[in-house]
Amino acid sequence: MAQQPWHGVLVATALPMRADLSVDLDAYAEHVRWMAETGCDGVAPNGSLGEYQTLSDDERAAVVRTAIEAAPEGFTVMPGVGAYGALQSRRWAEQAAEAGAPVVMMLPPNTYRADEETVVAHYRTVAEVGVPILAYNNPFDTKVDLTPSLLARLYHEGLIVAVKEFTGDPRRAYEIAELAPGLDILIGSDDVVLEVGIAGAVGWVAGFTNALPYSTIDLYRASLAGDLEKAVPLYRALHPLLRWDSRTEFVQAIKLSMDVVGRYGGPCRPPRSPLSPEIEQTIREHTEKALAAGLR
């Protein structure tokens, strides 16, 4: 069992949109309940996979409330509170805490190339809310790298409890452990589950678990246990899909896989455009191959 609310498999949930691109909160609540039934430890609404950048304030708040109301007892809801700056992120952290979330996931300023002092001030401001913060390091989107030394500074000041590490560089897990013993590391991208899992991760903010929960949870547990006999074949079978989590089209790809396996994924809001026919065919084929191999 997870020792802290941010431990275990926390699914960065895709957000169902109707044909007119309005948010389907009823479908989202059903998806959260299903994630719990499959054995996941929690969900992370309003992350990049949840298309939070395209949501109105009312929609974003409603997504958090819906997830918390749908979650069974002991099932973590860790809302993303990423925003342009600290004041907006603080407001979303307050909303999450008021709704009952035990932890939030936070990027550095997400459209401003902040220096180290600005990043520290950003986390200080939001930490004042009092809800534990999982830092989200995604330098590809934010152009701000939460390096191991910067993460150590944030941790030693008491501003963060964990990090979702999305650089795809498993070497960082070892440096973070050296510089900040006690800072929990969560796998941030699906295509390094095995490498970061055996390096000491205590959680995974997962993407393709939206479509294939049972097999991806099995992969996560085998990786953390160092059971390579089980983990490596699973990893090889899933990796053609998992690697899409680190690509620009990851939201469309995961939603398409959900459609293929019989879970509603649906469309994305602009600026995410439909997949090209070639990419769509590739993802369909890989998902169908996974299903034919018995992966679920």
C-alpha positions as CSV (number, residue, x, y, z in Angstrom):
1,M,0.0,0.0,0.0
2,A,1.1,3.6,-0.7
3,Q,2.7,5.1,2.4
4,Q,2.0,8.7,1.4
5,P,-0.8,10.1,-0.8
6,W,1.6,10.8,-3.6
7,H,3.0,7.2,-3.6
8,G,2.0,4.6,-6.1
9,V,0.5,4.8,-9.6
10,L,-1.3,8.2,-9.9
11,V,-2.9,8.5,-13.3
12,A,-2.6,11.8,-15.1
13,T,-6.2,11.5,-16.3
14,A,-7.3,12.4,-19.8
15,L,-10.3,14.6,-19.8
16,P,-13.3,13.5,-21.9
17,M,-14.7,16.1,-24.3
18,R,-18.0,15.9,-26.1
19,A,-18.2,16.3,-29.9
20,D,-18.7,20.1,-29.3
21,L,-15.6,20.1,-27.1
22,S,-17.4,20.8,-23.9
23,V,-16.2,18.9,-20.8
24,D,-18.1,15.8,-19.9
25,L,-17.9,15.7,-16.1
26,D,-20.1,12.7,-15.8
27,A,-17.8,10.7,-18.1
28,Y,-14.8,12.0,-16.2
29,A,-16.3,10.9,-12.8
30,E,-16.9,7.4,-14.3
31,H,-13.3,7.3,-15.5
32,V,-11.9,8.2,-12.1
33,R,-14.0,5.5,-10.5
34,W,-12.8,3.0,-13.1
35,M,-9.2,4.0,-12.4
36,A,-9.7,3.2,-8.8
37,E,-11.3,-0.2,-9.6
38,T,-8.3,-1.2,-11.7
39,G,-6.0,-0.9,-8.8
40,C,-4.4,2.5,-9.3
41,D,-3.6,4.5,-6.3
42,G,-4.9,7.9,-7.4
43,V,-5.4,10.4,-10.2
44,A,-3.8,13.7,-11.1
45,P,-6.4,15.9,-12.8
46,N,-5.6,19.2,-14.5
47,G,-2.2,18.0,-15.7
48,S,-1.0,18.4,-19.3
49,L,-2.8,15.2,-20.3
50,G,-5.9,16.8,-18.8
51,E,-5.6,19.8,-21.2
52,Y,-5.7,22.2,-18.3
53,Q,-4.3,25.0,-20.4
54,T,-7.5,25.0,-22.5
55,L,-10.0,25.0,-19.5
56,S,-11.8,28.0,-18.1
57,D,-11.4,28.7,-14.4
58,D,-14.9,27.3,-13.8
59,E,-14.1,24.1,-15.8
60,R,-10.8,23.6,-14.1
61,A,-12.3,23.9,-10.6
62,A,-15.2,21.6,-11.5
63,V,-12.7,18.9,-12.7
64,V,-11.0,18.9,-9.3
65,R,-14.3,18.7,-7.4
66,T,-15.6,16.0,-9.7
67,A,-12.5,13.9,-9.2
68,I,-12.6,14.2,-5.4
69,E,-16.3,13.4,-5.3
70,A,-15.8,10.4,-7.5
71,A,-12.8,9.1,-5.6
72,P,-13.3,6.2,-3.1
73,E,-11.9,6.5,0.4
74,G,-8.1,6.2,0.3
75,F,-7.8,7.0,-3.4
76,T,-5.6,10.1,-3.9
77,V,-6.6,13.1,-6.0
78,M,-3.5,15.2,-6.8
79,P,-4.6,18.2,-8.8
80,G,-2.1,20.0,-11.1
81,V,-1.8,23.7,-10.1
82,G,0.5,24.8,-12.9
83,A,0.0,28.4,-14.1
84,Y,1.8,31.4,-15.5
85,G,3.0,32.6,-12.1
86,A,2.9,32.0,-8.3
87,L,-0.3,34.0,-7.6
88,Q,-2.3,31.9,-10.0
89,S,-0.7,28.6,-8.8
90,R,-1.4,29.6,-5.2
91,R,-5.1,30.2,-6.0
92,W,-5.4,26.8,-7.6
93,A,-3.6,25.2,-4.6
94,E,-6.1,26.9,-2.3
95,Q,-9.0,25.6,-4.4
96,A,-7.5,22.1,-4.4
97,A,-7.0,22.1,-0.6
98,E,-10.5,23.5,0.0
99,A,-11.9,20.7,-2.2
100,G,-10.0,18.1,0.0
101,A,-6.9,17.3,-2.1
102,P,-4.1,16.0,0.1
103,V,-1.3,17.0,-2.3
104,V,-0.9,19.1,-5.4
105,M,1.4,18.8,-8.4
106,M,3.1,22.1,-9.5
107,L,5.3,23.2,-12.4
108,P,7.6,26.2,-12.1
109,P,6.1,29.2,-13.9
110,N,4.9,27.6,-17.1
111,T,5.4,30.3,-19.7
112,Y,8.2,32.3,-18.2
113,R,11.9,31.3,-18.4
114,A,12.5,31.9,-14.7
115,D,15.9,31.9,-13.0
116,E,16.6,29.9,-9.8
117,E,15.7,32.6,-7.4
118,T,12.4,33.2,-9.2
119,V,11.6,29.5,-9.1
120,V,12.3,29.3,-5.4
121,A,10.1,32.3,-4.7
122,H,7.4,30.6,-6.8
123,Y,7.4,27.5,-4.7
124,R,7.6,29.5,-1.4
125,T,4.5,31.4,-2.3
126,V,2.5,28.3,-3.0
127,A,3.9,26.4,-0.1
128,E,2.3,29.0,2.2
129,V,-1.1,27.3,1.4
130,G,0.1,24.4,3.6
131,V,-0.8,21.5,1.2
132,P,2.2,19.2,0.2
133,I,3.7,20.0,-3.2
134,L,5.0,17.5,-5.7
135,A,7.3,19.5,-8.0
136,Y,6.8,18.7,-11.7
137,N,10.0,19.0,-13.7
138,N,9.2,19.4,-17.4
139,P,11.9,21.6,-19.0
140,F,10.7,20.8,-22.5
141,D,7.4,22.7,-22.0
142,T,8.4,25.3,-19.3
143,K,12.0,25.9,-20.4
144,V,12.9,25.8,-16.7
145,D,14.9,22.8,-15.5
146,L,14.5,21.8,-11.9
147,T,18.0,20.4,-11.7
148,P,18.9,18.0,-8.9
149,S,20.7,20.8,-7.1
150,L,17.6,23.1,-7.4
151,L,15.3,20.3,-6.3
152,A,17.6,19.7,-3.3
153,R,17.3,23.4,-2.4
154,L,13.5,23.3,-2.6
155,Y,13.4,20.2,-0.5
156,H,15.7,21.3,2.2
157,E,13.8,24.5,2.6
158,G,10.6,22.4,3.1
159,L,8.9,23.6,0.0
160,I,8.4,20.2,-1.8
161,V,7.9,16.6,-0.7
162,A,8.5,14.9,-4.1
163,V,9.2,15.4,-7.7
164,K,7.7,14.1,-11.0
165,E,10.9,13.8,-13.1
166,F,10.0,14.2,-16.8
167,T,13.4,14.7,-18.3
168,G,13.6,11.1,-19.4
169,D,17.1,10.9,-17.9
170,P,17.2,8.1,-15.3
171,R,20.6,9.2,-14.1
172,R,19.0,12.1,-12.4
173,A,17.3,9.8,-9.9
174,Y,20.7,8.8,-8.4
175,E,21.9,12.4,-8.2
176,I,18.6,13.6,-6.6
177,A,18.9,10.8,-4.0
178,E,22.5,11.9,-3.2
179,L,21.7,15.6,-2.9
180,A,18.2,15.3,-1.3
181,P,17.8,12.0,0.6
182,G,14.2,11.8,1.5
183,L,12.9,13.6,-1.5
184,D,10.5,11.2,-3.2
185,I,11.0,10.6,-6.9
186,L,8.0,9.8,-9.1
187,I,8.5,8.5,-12.6
188,G,7.4,11.3,-14.9
189,S,7.4,9.8,-18.4
190,D,6.0,6.4,-19.3
191,D,9.0,5.3,-21.4
192,V,11.4,5.2,-18.4
193,V,9.3,3.2,-16.0
194,L,11.8,0.4,-15.7
195,E,14.9,2.5,-15.4
196,V,13.6,5.0,-12.9
197,G,11.6,2.3,-11.1
198,I,14.7,0.3,-10.3
199,A,16.6,3.5,-9.4
200,G,14.3,4.1,-6.4
201,A,11.1,5.7,-7.5
202,V,8.1,5.5,-5.1
203,G,5.5,6.5,-7.6
204,W,4.5,7.1,-11.2
205,V,2.4,9.8,-12.7
206,A,1.2,7.6,-15.5
207,G,-0.2,8.3,-18.9
208,F,-1.0,5.1,-20.8
209,T,-2.5,3.7,-17.7
210,N,-5.6,5.5,-18.9
211,A,-5.9,2.9,-21.6
212,L,-4.1,-0.2,-20.3
213,P,-4.2,0.0,-16.5
214,Y,-3.7,-3.6,-15.5
215,S,-0.6,-4.3,-17.5
216,T,1.0,-0.9,-16.8
217,I,0.4,-1.4,-13.0
218,D,2.0,-4.8,-13.3
219,L,5.0,-3.2,-15.1
220,Y,5.4,-0.6,-12.4
221,R,5.2,-3.1,-9.5
222,A,7.7,-5.4,-11.2
223,S,10.1,-2.6,-11.9
224,L,10.1,-1.4,-8.3
225,A,10.5,-4.9,-7.1
226,G,13.5,-5.4,-9.4
227,D,11.7,-8.4,-10.9
228,L,13.4,-8.1,-14.3
229,E,12.1,-11.5,-15.5
230,K,8.6,-10.1,-15.4
231,A,9.3,-6.4,-16.0
232,V,11.5,-6.6,-19.2
233,P,9.1,-8.6,-21.4
234,L,6.2,-6.3,-20.3
235,Y,8.3,-3.3,-21.0
236,R,9.2,-4.5,-24.4
237,A,5.6,-5.2,-25.3
238,L,4.3,-1.8,-24.0
239,H,7.2,0.4,-25.1
240,P,5.9,1.1,-28.6
241,L,3.0,2.9,-26.9
242,L,4.7,4.2,-23.8
243,R,7.2,6.2,-25.8
244,W,4.4,8.4,-27.2
245,D,4.0,9.9,-23.7
246,S,7.1,11.9,-24.3
247,R,6.1,13.2,-27.7
248,T,4.1,16.3,-28.7
249,E,1.0,14.3,-29.7
250,F,0.9,12.4,-26.3
251,V,-2.7,13.6,-25.4
252,Q,-4.1,12.6,-28.8
253,A,-2.2,9.3,-28.7
254,I,-3.4,8.3,-25.3
255,K,-7.0,9.3,-26.1
256,L,-6.9,7.2,-29.3
257,S,-5.6,4.2,-27.4
258,M,-8.4,4.6,-25.0
259,D,-10.9,4.6,-27.9
260,V,-9.3,1.5,-29.3
261,V,-9.5,-0.5,-26.1
262,G,-13.1,0.5,-25.6
263,R,-12.7,3.4,-23.1
264,Y,-13.9,6.8,-24.3
265,G,-11.0,9.0,-25.2
266,G,-12.6,11.4,-27.6
267,P,-11.3,14.6,-29.2
268,C,-8.9,17.3,-27.9
269,R,-9.4,21.0,-27.7
270,P,-7.3,23.3,-29.9
271,P,-4.4,23.9,-30.3
272,R,-4.2,20.1,-30.3
273,S,-5.2,19.0,-33.8
274,P,-6.2,15.5,-34.9
275,L,-3.4,13.0,-35.5
276,S,-2.1,12.5,-39.0
277,P,-3.4,9.4,-40.7
278,E,0.1,7.8,-40.5
279,I,0.4,8.4,-36.7
280,E,-3.2,7.3,-36.1
281,Q,-2.6,4.1,-37.9
282,T,0.6,3.4,-36.0
283,I,-1.0,3.9,-32.6
284,R,-4.0,1.8,-33.6
285,E,-1.8,-1.0,-34.7
286,H,0.4,-0.9,-31.6
287,T,-2.7,-0.8,-29.3
288,E,-4.4,-3.7,-31.2
289,K,-1.1,-5.7,-31.0
290,A,-1.0,-5.1,-27.2
291,L,-4.6,-6.3,-26.8
292,A,-3.9,-9.3,-29.0
293,A,-1.0,-10.2,-26.7
294,G,-3.3,-10.1,-23.7
295,L,-2.3,-6.8,-22.3
296,R,-5.1,-4.8,-20.6
